[in-house]
Amino acid sequence: MADNTPTGPVELGAQMDYAEHEGTYNLFIKLAKYCTLVCIALMIAMAFGFFVPAGFFSATVLFLLIVAVGGYLLRDIPTHIS
């Protein structure tokens, strides 16, 4: 039976651009962080608009308030690779 195990170096392509990789990873983490905030704020605002007779306008104001406060709080959380 033929032996198909590679015997050469593992990395045959171009060298990794680690700075670009870390930048892409940090951008992905930031996007995930803020998209999670928007989804949670949207669910809270929809529940507020459905269960409280305040209406659509109040739910919209609550959504914007949660996104603003959450965005302010999330900006201090580090996202870089240590």
Secondary structure, 3 states (H helix, E strand, C coil): CCCCCCCCCCCCCCCCCHHHHHHHHHHHHHHHHHHHHHHHHHHHHHHHHHHCCCCHHHHHHHHHHHHHHHHHHHCCCCCCCC
